Amino acid sequence: MAKEIPSVGDLRRKSEVSDEEIEAATAAYLADESAKPFAFKYGHTIDVAKAIEMHPQARALLADEKTKPGLRRTMVKTAVILGFPVQG
């Protein structure tokens, strides 16, 4: 059986990714949507833009200019938590 790829949320439960790192990845994307993939302390990286692209609700809300900043932050953070990092 193939090994399941852990999400950022799974890695957070294992203490391989901290809440502070998730917040930092979120803030980095909100500051610059073309930012490079975010590197977590334990060697995992996540392409936040790709995580958003893979999350239909986040993609739709972030494309809408009327979406308020607080909801934008929440949707980016959700996409990060549900996204799949790569081992770097």
PyMOL Python script that loads the backbone (N, CA, C, O; Angstrom):
from pymol import cmd

cmd.read_pdbstr("""\
ATOM      1  N   MET A   1       0.838  -1.183   0.000  1.00  0.00           N
ATOM      2  CA  MET A   1       0.000   0.000   0.000  1.00  0.00           C
ATOM      3  C   MET A   1       0.885   1.249   0.000  1.00  0.00           C
ATOM      4  O   MET A   1       1.868   1.330   0.737  1.00  0.00           O
ATOM      5  N   ALA A   2       0.524   2.198  -0.822  1.00  0.00           N
ATOM      6  CA  ALA A   2       1.306   3.436  -0.912  1.00  0.00           C
ATOM      7  C   ALA A   2       1.171   4.259   0.357  1.00  0.00           C
ATOM      8  O   ALA A   2       0.117   4.292   0.992  1.00  0.00           O
ATOM      9  N   LYS A   3       2.248   4.913   0.704  1.00  0.00           N
ATOM     10  CA  LYS A   3       2.261   5.766   1.888  1.00  0.00           C
ATOM     11  C   LYS A   3       1.501   7.063   1.576  1.00  0.00           C
ATOM     12  O   LYS A   3       1.737   7.702   0.550  1.00  0.00           O
ATOM     13  N   GLU A   4       0.585   7.439   2.481  1.00  0.00           N
ATOM     14  CA  GLU A   4      -0.202   8.652   2.284  1.00  0.00           C
ATOM     15  C   GLU A   4       0.675   9.894   2.465  1.00  0.00           C
ATOM     16  O   GLU A   4       1.509   9.953   3.368  1.00  0.00           O
ATOM     17  N   ILE A   5       0.474  10.861   1.610  1.00  0.00           N
ATOM     18  CA  ILE A   5       1.223  12.116   1.701  1.00  0.00           C
ATOM     19  C   ILE A   5       0.567  12.965   2.783  1.00  0.00           C
ATOM     20  O   ILE A   5      -0.636  13.218   2.717  1.00  0.00           O
ATOM     21  N   PRO A   6       1.333  13.410   3.781  1.00  0.00           N
ATOM     22  CA  PRO A   6       0.737  14.201   4.859  1.00  0.00           C
ATOM     23  C   PRO A   6       0.451  15.639   4.424  1.00  0.00           C
ATOM     24  O   PRO A   6       1.202  16.233   3.651  1.00  0.00           O
ATOM     25  N   SER A   7      -0.644  16.177   4.937  1.00  0.00           N
ATOM     26  CA  SER A   7      -0.944  17.589   4.712  1.00  0.00           C
ATOM     27  C   SER A   7      -0.177  18.412   5.741  1.00  0.00           C
ATOM     28  O   SER A   7       0.420  17.856   6.662  1.00  0.00           O
ATOM     29  N   VAL A   8      -0.191  19.721   5.588  1.00  0.00           N
ATOM     30  CA  VAL A   8       0.422  20.591   6.593  1.00  0.00           C
ATOM     31  C   VAL A   8      -0.273  20.385   7.934  1.00  0.00           C
ATOM     32  O   VAL A   8       0.378  20.403   8.979  1.00  0.00           O
ATOM     33  N   GLY A   9      -1.590  20.188   7.912  1.00  0.00           N
ATOM     34  CA  GLY A   9      -2.330  19.919   9.142  1.00  0.00           C
ATOM     35  C   GLY A   9      -1.843  18.658   9.832  1.00  0.00           C
ATOM     36  O   GLY A   9      -1.719  18.627  11.056  1.00  0.00           O
ATOM     37  N   ASP A  10      -1.562  17.604   9.048  1.00  0.00           N
ATOM     38  CA  ASP A  10      -1.016  16.366   9.619  1.00  0.00           C
ATOM     39  C   ASP A  10       0.343  16.632  10.251  1.00  0.00           C
ATOM     40  O   ASP A  10       0.630  16.146  11.344  1.00  0.00           O
ATOM     41  N   LEU A  11       1.173  17.401   9.565  1.00  0.00           N
ATOM     42  CA  LEU A  11       2.504  17.713  10.095  1.00  0.00           C
ATOM     43  C   LEU A  11       2.408  18.586  11.344  1.00  0.00           C
ATOM     44  O   LEU A  11       3.246  18.482  12.239  1.00  0.00           O
ATOM     45  N   ARG A  12       1.398  19.439  11.407  1.00  0.00           N
ATOM     46  CA  ARG A  12       1.198  20.262  12.605  1.00  0.00           C
ATOM     47  C   ARG A  12       0.864  19.375  13.798  1.00  0.00           C
ATOM     48  O   ARG A  12       1.362  19.606  14.900  1.00  0.00           O
ATOM     49  N   ARG A  13       0.030  18.368  13.588  1.00  0.00           N
ATOM     50  CA  ARG A  13      -0.315  17.436  14.674  1.00  0.00           C
ATOM     51  C   ARG A  13       0.910  16.657  15.157  1.00  0.00           C
ATOM     52  O   ARG A  13       0.974  16.264  16.321  1.00  0.00           O
ATOM     53  N   LYS A  14       1.868  16.436  14.282  1.00  0.00           N
ATOM     54  CA  LYS A  14       3.107  15.732  14.636  1.00  0.00           C
ATOM     55  C   LYS A  14       4.176  16.687  15.151  1.00  0.00           C
ATOM     56  O   LYS A  14       5.297  16.266  15.434  1.00  0.00           O
ATOM     57  N   SER A  15       3.844  17.948  15.272  1.00  0.00           N
ATOM     58  CA  SER A  15       4.764  19.005  15.723  1.00  0.00           C
ATOM     59  C   SER A  15       5.928  19.218  14.758  1.00  0.00           C
ATOM     60  O   SER A  15       7.000  19.662  15.168  1.00  0.00           O
ATOM     61  N   GLU A  16       5.722  18.903  13.478  1.00  0.00           N
ATOM     62  CA  GLU A  16       6.750  19.166  12.470  1.00  0.00           C
ATOM     63  C   GLU A  16       6.530  20.521  11.801  1.00  0.00           C
ATOM     64  O   GLU A  16       7.404  21.017  11.090  1.00  0.00           O
ATOM     65  N   VAL A  17       5.363  21.112  12.031  1.00  0.00           N
ATOM     66  CA  VAL A  17       5.035  22.446  11.535  1.00  0.00           C
ATOM     67  C   VAL A  17       4.308  23.155  12.667  1.00  0.00           C
ATOM     68  O   VAL A  17       3.381  22.598  13.255  1.00  0.00           O
ATOM     69  N   SER A  18       4.719  24.377  12.974  1.00  0.00           N
ATOM     70  CA  SER A  18       4.092  25.115  14.077  1.00  0.00           C
ATOM     71  C   SER A  18       3.000  26.060  13.566  1.00  0.00           C
ATOM     72  O   SER A  18       2.955  26.408  12.386  1.00  0.00           O
ATOM     73  N   ASP A  19       2.133  26.459  14.478  1.00  0.00           N
ATOM     74  CA  ASP A  19       1.106  27.445  14.135  1.00  0.00           C
ATOM     75  C   ASP A  19       1.746  28.745  13.664  1.00  0.00           C
ATOM     76  O   ASP A  19       1.228  29.415  12.771  1.00  0.00           O
ATOM     77  N   GLU A  20       2.880  29.098  14.275  1.00  0.00           N
ATOM     78  CA  GLU A  20       3.576  30.323  13.882  1.00  0.00           C
ATOM     79  C   GLU A  20       4.070  30.234  12.438  1.00  0.00           C
ATOM     80  O   GLU A  20       4.034  31.225  11.709  1.00  0.00           O
ATOM     81  N   GLU A  21       4.527  29.059  12.026  1.00  0.00           N
ATOM     82  CA  GLU A  21       4.986  28.888  10.641  1.00  0.00           C
ATOM     83  C   GLU A  21       3.815  28.980   9.665  1.00  0.00           C
ATOM     84  O   GLU A  21       3.949  29.543   8.579  1.00  0.00           O
ATOM     85  N   ILE A  22       2.669  28.426  10.056  1.00  0.00           N
ATOM     86  CA  ILE A  22       1.473  28.518   9.215  1.00  0.00           C
ATOM     87  C   ILE A  22       1.075  29.981   9.061  1.00  0.00           C
ATOM     88  O   ILE A  22       0.740  30.427   7.963  1.00  0.00           O
ATOM     89  N   GLU A  23       1.112  30.725  10.166  1.00  0.00           N
ATOM     90  CA  GLU A  23       0.810  32.164  10.106  1.00  0.00           C
ATOM     91  C   GLU A  23       1.818  32.894   9.223  1.00  0.00           C
ATOM     92  O   GLU A  23       1.442  33.783   8.459  1.00  0.00           O
ATOM     93  N   ALA A  24       3.086  32.529   9.321  1.00  0.00           N
ATOM     94  CA  ALA A  24       4.127  33.171   8.509  1.00  0.00           C
ATOM     95  C   ALA A  24       3.929  32.869   7.023  1.00  0.00           C
ATOM     96  O   ALA A  24       4.101  33.756   6.188  1.00  0.00           O
ATOM     97  N   ALA A  25       3.569  31.635   6.686  1.00  0.00           N
ATOM     98  CA  ALA A  25       3.312  31.276   5.285  1.00  0.00           C
ATOM     99  C   ALA A  25       2.123  32.065   4.754  1.00  0.00           C
ATOM    100  O   ALA A  25       2.132  32.537   3.617  1.00  0.00           O
ATOM    101  N   THR A  26       1.099  32.200   5.594  1.00  0.00           N
ATOM    102  CA  THR A  26      -0.088  32.964   5.217  1.00  0.00           C
ATOM    103  C   THR A  26       0.274  34.432   4.978  1.00  0.00           C
ATOM    104  O   THR A  26      -0.094  35.011   3.956  1.00  0.00           O
ATOM    105  N   ALA A  27       0.990  35.020   5.920  1.00  0.00           N
ATOM    106  CA  ALA A  27       1.387  36.427   5.810  1.00  0.00           C
ATOM    107  C   ALA A  27       2.277  36.661   4.595  1.00  0.00           C
ATOM    108  O   ALA A  27       2.132  37.674   3.911  1.00  0.00           O
ATOM    109  N   ALA A  28       3.187  35.747   4.321  1.00  0.00           N
ATOM    110  CA  ALA A  28       4.089  35.900   3.177  1.00  0.00           C
ATOM    111  C   ALA A  28       3.295  35.921   1.872  1.00  0.00           C
ATOM    112  O   ALA A  28       3.577  36.724   0.983  1.00  0.00           O
ATOM    113  N   TYR A  29       2.306  35.038   1.760  1.00  0.00           N
ATOM    114  CA  TYR A  29       1.494  35.018   0.539  1.00  0.00           C
ATOM    115  C   TYR A  29       0.660  36.293   0.419  1.00  0.00           C
ATOM    116  O   TYR A  29       0.568  36.879  -0.660  1.00  0.00           O
ATOM    117  N   LEU A  30       0.051  36.723   1.534  1.00  0.00           N
ATOM    118  CA  LEU A  30      -0.780  37.922   1.485  1.00  0.00           C
ATOM    119  C   LEU A  30       0.043  39.164   1.141  1.00  0.00           C
ATOM    120  O   LEU A  30      -0.473  40.095   0.524  1.00  0.00           O
ATOM    121  N   ALA A  31       1.302  39.185   1.530  1.00  0.00           N
ATOM    122  CA  ALA A  31       2.180  40.308   1.219  1.00  0.00           C
ATOM    123  C   ALA A  31       2.636  40.293  -0.240  1.00  0.00           C
ATOM    124  O   ALA A  31       2.849  41.344  -0.844  1.00  0.00           O
ATOM    125  N   ASP A  32       2.783  39.080  -0.802  1.00  0.00           N
ATOM    126  CA  ASP A  32       3.275  38.947  -2.178  1.00  0.00           C
ATOM    127  C   ASP A  32       2.766  37.628  -2.750  1.00  0.00           C
ATOM    128  O   ASP A  32       3.305  36.562  -2.450  1.00  0.00           O
ATOM    129  N   GLU A  33       1.727  37.709  -3.574  1.00  0.00           N
ATOM    130  CA  GLU A  33       1.113  36.499  -4.135  1.00  0.00           C
ATOM    131  C   GLU A  33       2.056  35.726  -5.058  1.00  0.00           C
ATOM    132  O   GLU A  33       1.785  34.575  -5.398  1.00  0.00           O
ATOM    133  N   SER A  34       3.147  36.348  -5.459  1.00  0.00           N
ATOM    134  CA  SER A  34       4.114  35.652  -6.319  1.00  0.00           C
ATOM    135  C   SER A  34       5.327  35.163  -5.518  1.00  0.00           C
ATOM    136  O   SER A  34       6.366  34.831  -6.089  1.00  0.00           O
ATOM    137  N   ALA A  35       5.180  35.126  -4.207  1.00  0.00           N
ATOM    138  CA  ALA A  35       6.291  34.695  -3.351  1.00  0.00           C
ATOM    139  C   ALA A  35       6.704  33.249  -3.656  1.00  0.00           C
ATOM    140  O   ALA A  35       5.895  32.430  -4.092  1.00  0.00           O
ATOM    141  N   LYS A  36       7.974  32.969  -3.414  1.00  0.00           N
ATOM    142  CA  LYS A  36       8.489  31.614  -3.603  1.00  0.00           C
ATOM    143  C   LYS A  36       7.816  30.675  -2.600  1.00  0.00           C
ATOM    144  O   LYS A  36       7.235  31.148  -1.623  1.00  0.00           O
ATOM    145  N   PRO A  37       7.880  29.353  -2.817  1.00  0.00           N
ATOM    146  CA  PRO A  37       7.325  28.414  -1.836  1.00  0.00           C
ATOM    147  C   PRO A  37       7.891  28.684  -0.437  1.00  0.00           C
ATOM    148  O   PRO A  37       9.057  29.045  -0.280  1.00  0.00           O
ATOM    149  N   PHE A  38       7.048  28.502   0.552  1.00  0.00           N
ATOM    150  CA  PHE A  38       7.419  28.779   1.935  1.00  0.00           C
ATOM    151  C   PHE A  38       8.102  27.555   2.530  1.00  0.00           C
ATOM    152  O   PHE A  38       7.610  26.436   2.389  1.00  0.00           O
ATOM    153  N   ALA A  39       9.234  27.765   3.193  1.00  0.00           N
ATOM    154  CA  ALA A  39       9.996  26.665   3.811  1.00  0.00           C
ATOM    155  C   ALA A  39       9.717  26.615   5.308  1.00  0.00           C
ATOM    156  O   ALA A  39       9.891  27.604   6.021  1.00  0.00           O
ATOM    157  N   PHE A  40       9.282  25.449   5.770  1.00  0.00           N
ATOM    158  CA  PHE A  40       9.072  25.209   7.188  1.00  0.00           C
ATOM    159  C   PHE A  40      10.377  24.752   7.827  1.00  0.00           C
ATOM    160  O   PHE A  40      11.296  24.312   7.135  1.00  0.00           O
ATOM    161  N   LYS A  41      10.451  24.857   9.118  1.00  0.00           N
ATOM    162  CA  LYS A  41      11.664  24.563   9.898  1.00  0.00           C
ATOM    163  C   LYS A  41      12.215  23.151   9.660  1.00  0.00           C
ATOM    164  O   LYS A  41      13.430  22.978   9.554  1.00  0.00           O
ATOM    165  N   TYR A  42      11.343  22.144   9.574  1.00  0.00           N
ATOM    166  CA  TYR A  42      11.814  20.765   9.467  1.00  0.00           C
ATOM    167  C   TYR A  42      12.063  20.306   8.033  1.00  0.00           C
ATOM    168  O   TYR A  42      12.155  19.106   7.774  1.00  0.00           O
ATOM    169  N   GLY A  43      12.172  21.252   7.102  1.00  0.00           N
ATOM    170  CA  GLY A  43      12.572  20.905   5.744  1.00  0.00           C
ATOM    171  C   GLY A  43      11.443  20.751   4.749  1.00  0.00           C
ATOM    172  O   GLY A  43      11.706  20.510   3.571  1.00  0.00           O
ATOM    173  N   HIS A  44      10.204  20.878   5.169  1.00  0.00           N
ATOM    174  CA  HIS A  44       9.084  20.818   4.243  1.00  0.00           C
ATOM    175  C   HIS A  44       8.882  22.200   3.627  1.00  0.00           C
ATOM    176  O   HIS A  44       9.153  23.217   4.265  1.00  0.00           O
ATOM    177  N   THR A  45       8.409  22.231   2.391  1.00  0.00           N
ATOM    178  CA  THR A  45       8.053  23.495   1.753  1.00  0.00           C
ATOM    179  C   THR A  45       6.646  23.366   1.181  1.00  0.00           C
ATOM    180  O   THR A  45       6.182  22.269   0.871  1.00  0.00           O
ATOM    181  N   ILE A  46       5.977  24.513   1.048  1.00  0.00           N
ATOM    182  CA  ILE A  46       4.650  24.507   0.428  1.00  0.00           C
ATOM    183  C   ILE A  46       4.548  25.680  -0.531  1.00  0.00           C
ATOM    184  O   ILE A  46       4.957  26.800  -0.226  1.00  0.00           O
ATOM    185  N   ASP A  47       4.001  25.396  -1.676  1.00  0.00           N
ATOM    186  CA  ASP A  47       3.696  26.431  -2.654  1.00  0.00           C
ATOM    187  C   ASP A  47       2.280  26.907  -2.320  1.00  0.00           C
ATOM    188  O   ASP A  47       1.300  26.253  -2.676  1.00  0.00           O
ATOM    189  N   VAL A  48       2.182  28.033  -1.646  1.00  0.00           N
ATOM    190  CA  VAL A  48       0.892  28.517  -1.152  1.00  0.00           C
ATOM    191  C   VAL A  48      -0.053  28.806  -2.320  1.00  0.00           C
ATOM    192  O   VAL A  48      -1.245  28.510  -2.234  1.00  0.00           O
ATOM    193  N   ALA A  49       0.459  29.374  -3.399  1.00  0.00           N
ATOM    194  CA  ALA A  49      -0.391  29.660  -4.559  1.00  0.00           C
ATOM    195  C   ALA A  49      -0.999  28.371  -5.111  1.00  0.00           C
ATOM    196  O   ALA A  49      -2.169  28.351  -5.495  1.00  0.00           O
ATOM    197  N   LYS A  50      -0.220  27.311  -5.152  1.00  0.00           N
ATOM    198  CA  LYS A  50      -0.733  26.028  -5.642  1.00  0.00           C
ATOM    199  C   LYS A  50      -1.751  25.450  -4.659  1.00  0.00           C
ATOM    200  O   LYS A  50      -2.752  24.869  -5.079  1.00  0.00           O
ATOM    201  N   ALA A  51      -1.505  25.602  -3.358  1.00  0.00           N
ATOM    202  CA  ALA A  51      -2.459  25.122  -2.351  1.00  0.00           C
ATOM    203  C   ALA A  51      -3.798  25.837  -2.515  1.00  0.00           C
ATOM    204  O   ALA A  51      -4.856  25.220  -2.386  1.00  0.00           O
ATOM    205  N   ILE A  52      -3.750  27.134  -2.800  1.00  0.00           N
ATOM    206  CA  ILE A  52      -4.977  27.898  -3.019  1.00  0.00           C
ATOM    207  C   ILE A  52      -5.667  27.432  -4.291  1.00  0.00           C
ATOM    208  O   ILE A  52      -6.888  27.277  -4.318  1.00  0.00           O
ATOM    209  N   GLU A  53      -4.899  27.211  -5.331  1.00  0.00           N
ATOM    210  CA  GLU A  53      -5.462  26.735  -6.597  1.00  0.00           C
ATOM    211  C   GLU A  53      -6.176  25.394  -6.417  1.00  0.00           C
ATOM    212  O   GLU A  53      -7.167  25.129  -7.098  1.00  0.00           O
ATOM    213  N   MET A  54      -5.694  24.559  -5.526  1.00  0.00           N
ATOM    214  CA  MET A  54      -6.280  23.236  -5.294  1.00  0.00           C
ATOM    215  C   MET A  54      -7.488  23.287  -4.348  1.00  0.00           C
ATOM    216  O   MET A  54      -8.169  22.277  -4.170  1.00  0.00           O
ATOM    217  N   HIS A  55      -7.757  24.431  -3.749  1.00  0.00           N
ATOM    218  CA  HIS A  55      -8.865  24.599  -2.802  1.00  0.00           C
ATOM    219  C   HIS A  55      -9.914  25.492  -3.473  1.00  0.00           C
ATOM    220  O   HIS A  55      -9.748  26.712  -3.495  1.00  0.00           O
ATOM    221  N   PRO A  56     -10.999  24.907  -4.027  1.00  0.00           N
ATOM    222  CA  PRO A  56     -11.956  25.693  -4.818  1.00  0.00           C
ATOM    223  C   PRO A  56     -12.547  26.908  -4.094  1.00  0.00           C
ATOM    224  O   PRO A  56     -12.678  27.975  -4.694  1.00  0.00           O
ATOM    225  N   GLN A  57     -12.897  26.763  -2.839  1.00  0.00           N
ATOM    226  CA  GLN A  57     -13.499  27.890  -2.124  1.00  0.00           C
ATOM    227  C   GLN A  57     -12.484  29.015  -1.910  1.00  0.00           C
ATOM    228  O   GLN A  57     -12.809  30.190  -2.081  1.00  0.00           O
ATOM    229  N   ALA A  58     -11.269  28.655  -1.541  1.00  0.00           N
ATOM    230  CA  ALA A  58     -10.228  29.670  -1.361  1.00  0.00           C
ATOM    231  C   ALA A  58      -9.954  30.369  -2.687  1.00  0.00           C
ATOM    232  O   ALA A  58      -9.842  31.594  -2.740  1.00  0.00           O
ATOM    233  N   ARG A  59      -9.848  29.595  -3.739  1.00  0.00           N
ATOM    234  CA  ARG A  59      -9.574  30.165  -5.064  1.00  0.00           C
ATOM    235  C   ARG A  59     -10.667  31.169  -5.447  1.00  0.00           C
ATOM    236  O   ARG A  59     -10.359  32.263  -5.921  1.00  0.00           O
ATOM    237  N   ALA A  60     -11.934  30.809  -5.246  1.00  0.00           N
ATOM    238  CA  ALA A  60     -13.049  31.682  -5.615  1.00  0.00           C
ATOM    239  C   ALA A  60     -13.080  32.951  -4.763  1.00  0.00           C
ATOM    240  O   ALA A  60     -13.237  34.049  -5.296  1.00  0.00           O
ATOM    241  N   LEU A  61     -12.934  32.809  -3.461  1.00  0.00           N
ATOM    242  CA  LEU A  61     -13.003  33.974  -2.581  1.00  0.00           C
ATOM    243  C   LEU A  61     -11.825  34.923  -2.782  1.00  0.00           C
ATOM    244  O   LEU A  61     -11.989  36.141  -2.712  1.00  0.00           O
ATOM    245  N   LEU A  62     -10.650  34.377  -3.028  1.00  0.00           N
ATOM    246  CA  LEU A  62      -9.489  35.238  -3.234  1.00  0.00           C
ATOM    247  C   LEU A  62      -9.526  35.946  -4.587  1.00  0.00           C
ATOM    248  O   LEU A  62      -8.902  36.994  -4.755  1.00  0.00           O
ATOM    249  N   ALA A  63     -10.246  35.385  -5.540  1.00  0.00           N
ATOM    250  CA  ALA A  63     -10.389  36.021  -6.847  1.00  0.00           C
ATOM    251  C   ALA A  63     -11.395  37.172  -6.801  1.00  0.00           C
ATOM    252  O   ALA A  63     -11.392  38.039  -7.675  1.00  0.00           O
ATOM    253  N   ASP A  64     -12.251  37.177  -5.784  1.00  0.00           N
ATOM    254  CA  ASP A  64     -13.285  38.211  -5.650  1.00  0.00           C
ATOM    255  C   ASP A  64     -12.710  39.414  -4.904  1.00  0.00           C
ATOM    256  O   ASP A  64     -12.343  39.311  -3.733  1.00  0.00           O
ATOM    257  N   GLU A  65     -12.637  40.549  -5.588  1.00  0.00           N
ATOM    258  CA  GLU A  65     -12.066  41.759  -4.984  1.00  0.00           C
ATOM    259  C   GLU A  65     -12.867  42.267  -3.789  1.00  0.00           C
ATOM    260  O   GLU A  65     -12.346  43.033  -2.978  1.00  0.00           O
ATOM    261  N   LYS A  66     -14.136  41.848  -3.669  1.00  0.00           N
ATOM    262  CA  LYS A  66     -14.985  42.296  -2.565  1.00  0.00           C
ATOM    263  C   LYS A  66     -14.752  41.506  -1.276  1.00  0.00           C
ATOM    264  O   LYS A  66     -15.282  41.869  -0.226  1.00  0.00           O
ATOM    265  N   THR A  67     -13.970  40.440  -1.346  1.00  0.00           N
ATOM    266  CA  THR A  67     -13.704  39.632  -0.160  1.00  0.00           C
ATOM    267  C   THR A  67     -12.911  40.453   0.844  1.00  0.00           C
ATOM    268  O   THR A  67     -11.878  41.035   0.513  1.00  0.00           O
ATOM    269  N   LYS A  68     -13.408  40.492   2.073  1.00  0.00           N
ATOM    270  CA  LYS A  68     -12.775  41.300   3.126  1.00  0.00           C
ATOM    271  C   LYS A  68     -11.440  40.698   3.558  1.00  0.00           C
ATOM    272  O   LYS A  68     -11.246  39.487   3.455  1.00  0.00           O
ATOM    273  N   PRO A  69     -10.522  41.533   4.040  1.00  0.00           N
ATOM    274  CA  PRO A  69      -9.180  41.073   4.421  1.00  0.00           C
ATOM    275  C   PRO A  69      -9.177  39.904   5.426  1.00  0.00           C
ATOM    276  O   PRO A  69      -8.375  38.979   5.295  1.00  0.00           O
ATOM    277  N   GLY A  70     -10.057  39.948   6.409  1.00  0.00           N
ATOM    278  CA  GLY A  70     -10.084  38.869   7.400  1.00  0.00           C
ATOM    279  C   GLY A  70     -10.442  37.532   6.777  1.00  0.00           C
ATOM    280  O   GLY A  70      -9.855  36.508   7.125  1.00  0.00           O
ATOM    281  N   LEU A  71     -11.395  37.532   5.866  1.00  0.00           N
ATOM    282  CA  LEU A  71     -11.782  36.294   5.188  1.00  0.00           C
ATOM    283  C   LEU A  71     -10.683  35.852   4.234  1.00  0.00           C
ATOM    284  O   LEU A  71     -10.447  34.653   4.082  1.00  0.00           O
ATOM    285  N   ARG A  72     -10.010  36.793   3.591  1.00  0.00           N
ATOM    286  CA  ARG A  72      -8.884  36.445   2.712  1.00  0.00           C
ATOM    287  C   ARG A  72      -7.826  35.698   3.519  1.00  0.00           C
ATOM    288  O   ARG A  72      -7.340  34.648   3.098  1.00  0.00           O
ATOM    289  N   ARG A  73      -7.471  36.249   4.691  1.00  0.00           N
ATOM    290  CA  ARG A  73      -6.461  35.617   5.550  1.00  0.00           C
ATOM    291  C   ARG A  73      -6.906  34.214   5.960  1.00  0.00           C
ATOM    292  O   ARG A  73      -6.121  33.267   5.918  1.00  0.00           O
ATOM    293  N   THR A  74      -8.162  34.093   6.353  1.00  0.00           N
ATOM    294  CA  THR A  74      -8.690  32.791   6.775  1.00  0.00           C
ATOM    295  C   THR A  74      -8.618  31.773   5.648  1.00  0.00           C
ATOM    296  O   THR A  74      -8.253  30.620   5.881  1.00  0.00           O
ATOM    297  N   MET A  75      -8.960  32.182   4.427  1.00  0.00           N
ATOM    298  CA  MET A  75      -8.949  31.249   3.309  1.00  0.00           C
ATOM    299  C   MET A  75      -7.531  30.849   2.919  1.00  0.00           C
ATOM    300  O   MET A  75      -7.293  29.693   2.570  1.00  0.00           O
ATOM    301  N   VAL A  76      -6.592  31.783   2.972  1.00  0.00           N
ATOM    302  CA  VAL A  76      -5.201  31.428   2.686  1.00  0.00           C
ATOM    303  C   VAL A  76      -4.706  30.449   3.747  1.00  0.00           C
ATOM    304  O   VAL A  76      -4.087  29.437   3.417  1.00  0.00           O
ATOM    305  N   LYS A  77      -4.971  30.741   5.004  1.00  0.00           N
ATOM    306  CA  LYS A  77      -4.533  29.860   6.099  1.00  0.00           C
ATOM    307  C   LYS A  77      -5.152  28.466   5.950  1.00  0.00           C
ATOM    308  O   LYS A  77      -4.473  27.460   6.153  1.00  0.00           O
ATOM    309  N   THR A  78      -6.424  28.409   5.601  1.00  0.00           N
ATOM    310  CA  THR A  78      -7.087  27.118   5.398  1.00  0.00           C
ATOM    311  C   THR A  78      -6.419  26.346   4.267  1.00  0.00           C
ATOM    312  O   THR A  78      -6.162  25.149   4.395  1.00  0.00           O
ATOM    313  N   ALA A  79      -6.143  27.023   3.175  1.00  0.00           N
ATOM    314  CA  ALA A  79      -5.484  26.360   2.042  1.00  0.00           C
ATOM    315  C   ALA A  79      -4.099  25.852   2.440  1.00  0.00           C
ATOM    316  O   ALA A  79      -3.692  24.771   2.015  1.00  0.00           O
ATOM    317  N   VAL A  80      -3.374  26.620   3.251  1.00  0.00           N
ATOM    318  CA  VAL A  80      -2.056  26.180   3.723  1.00  0.00           C
ATOM    319  C   VAL A  80      -2.199  24.915   4.569  1.00  0.00           C
ATOM    320  O   VAL A  80      -1.486  23.936   4.349  1.00  0.00           O
ATOM    321  N   ILE A  81      -3.112  24.934   5.530  1.00  0.00           N
ATOM    322  CA  ILE A  81      -3.292  23.780   6.431  1.00  0.00           C
ATOM    323  C   ILE A  81      -3.702  22.532   5.666  1.00  0.00           C
ATOM    324  O   ILE A  81      -3.240  21.434   5.978  1.00  0.00           O
ATOM    325  N   LEU A  82      -4.562  22.688   4.672  1.00  0.00           N
ATOM    326  CA  LEU A  82      -5.026  21.533   3.912  1.00  0.00           C
ATOM    327  C   LEU A  82      -4.077  21.158   2.767  1.00  0.00           C
ATOM    328  O   LEU A  82      -4.223  20.100   2.157  1.00  0.00           O
ATOM    329  N   GLY A  83      -3.108  22.030   2.483  1.00  0.00           N
ATOM    330  CA  GLY A  83      -2.184  21.790   1.382  1.00  0.00           C
ATOM    331  C   GLY A  83      -1.162  20.704   1.690  1.00  0.00           C
ATOM    332  O   GLY A  83      -0.959  20.317   2.840  1.00  0.00           O
ATOM    333  N   PHE A  84      -0.533  20.232   0.631  1.00  0.00           N
ATOM    334  CA  PHE A  84       0.450  19.161   0.751  1.00  0.00           C
ATOM    335  C   PHE A  84       1.853  19.699   0.484  1.00  0.00           C
ATOM    336  O   PHE A  84       2.170  20.116  -0.630  1.00  0.00           O
ATOM    337  N   PRO A  85       2.676  19.684   1.512  1.00  0.00           N
ATOM    338  CA  PRO A  85       4.056  20.171   1.327  1.00  0.00           C
ATOM    339  C   PRO A  85       4.926  19.090   0.696  1.00  0.00           C
ATOM    340  O   PRO A  85       4.536  17.928   0.587  1.00  0.00           O
ATOM    341  N   VAL A  86       6.094  19.506   0.294  1.00  0.00           N
ATOM    342  CA  VAL A  86       7.081  18.551  -0.192  1.00  0.00           C
ATOM    343  C   VAL A  86       8.254  18.553   0.768  1.00  0.00           C
ATOM    344  O   VAL A  86       8.541  19.561   1.414  1.00  0.00           O
ATOM    345  N   GLN A  87       8.922  17.432   0.854  1.00  0.00           N
ATOM    346  CA  GLN A  87      10.130  17.350   1.698  1.00  0.00           C
ATOM    347  C   GLN A  87      11.248  18.013   0.931  1.00  0.00           C
ATOM    348  O   GLN A  87      11.501  17.689  -0.229  1.00  0.00           O
ATOM    349  N   GLY A  88      11.914  18.942   1.586  1.00  0.00           N
ATOM    350  CA  GLY A  88      12.952  19.686   0.885  1.00  0.00           C
ATOM    351  C   GLY A  88      14.254  19.298   1.375  1.00  0.00           C
ATOM    352  O   GLY A  88      15.269  19.815   0.908  1.00  0.00           O
TER     353      GLY A  88
END
""", "prot")
cmd.dss("prot")
cmd.show_as("cartoon", "prot")
cmd.util.cbc("prot")
cmd.orient("prot")
